[in-house]
């Protein structure tokens, strides 16, 4: 959609300044020093590790996902009504079989 002068949907204030967004506020709070003299974010991480060591699987999953990255699920799809080796197109939930490149060349030669 092209830009239109005076459009009411335009974000006139722009991106929030640092410390005004949720991320900025969370970062500021996490950097504050707690009662133990450590940063609050450090205390939170230590409590998550403590929960994981107590057997809390959710805490352990959170730690592993952050350190190692989330596991990727491999998905395989099969189509019974598509010619083996065919090129297919996915659009709006429909599967369409595309002509093979050699079919196009044959069509050009005969047409």
N, C-alpha and C positions, 0 to 999 in steps of 0.2 A: 504494500500500500504506500503510495507516495506521500511525502510530507505536505501537510496543508497548514498554512499560517492560521493561527487562532483555534486550532483543533483542541477541544477541551480535554482530550485523553492524553495530551502531552504532559510528561513529568517536568513541570516548570522548575522545581527545586533541584532537580538533578539527583545524582547519587548522594546518599547521606555522608556527611563528614565523618572522619574516623572518630569512633566513640559514640556516635549517634545511632549506628545500626545495631541489630541484635548481636552480631558477631563481635563488633567493637566493644559493646557492653560486657559480653561474656569474657572477652579477653582481658578487659580492665579489671573485672572482679577476680578472675583467676590469678592475676598478677599481684593481688593484694596479699599482704603477709597475715597469716593466721596466728592463733594463740601459741602455736608451737614454734613460731619464728620462721616457718617455711611458707612458701607461696601456697595459696588455697588450691591451685590446680595440682600441685605436687601432692598435697594431702589427699585430694580426691583419687589420684592415681594409686597412691599407696593403699587406700581403702579398697579399691577395685582389685588390686593384687592380693590383698588379705582375703577378700571374699573368694577369689579364685582358688587360693590355697586351702580354704575351708571346704571346697567342693562345689561352689556355685558355678554351674556350667555356663550360665549367661555371662558372668564376669570373665570367665576363661575365654569364651567365644569372642567377647569384645576385645580382649587383649590380643588374641591371635589374629583377628580380622584387621586390627590396626597395625600390627607388626608385619605379618606375612601377606596381608591382602585377602579379600574374601575368595573363597573357592568358586571356580567358574563351573556352572552346570553345562554339560554338553548336550545339545538337543539335536535329534535326528528325525527328519520327517520323511515319510514315504507317501507316494501318490500312486494309487493303483490304476488310475485312468489316464496316465501320462506315458507316452512312448519312452522306453528306456533310452537314456542318452540325450533326451530332448532338452532344449533350452526352455525355461519357463519364466513367466513374469508374475509378480505378486502385486496386485493393485486393488485397494479397497476390499480386501478379504477374498478376492477371486484369484484363481490360479488359471493362467492362460498359457497354452503351449505355443511357443514362438516357432516360426519356420527355421530350419537349419540353414546355415550360410550356403551350403551347396544347393539347397532347394531354390534359393533366390537366384543363384547363378544360372541354374537350369531354366528358370522362368524367364530370365532376361534373354537367354539364347534363343528360346522358342517364341518369345513374345515379340 
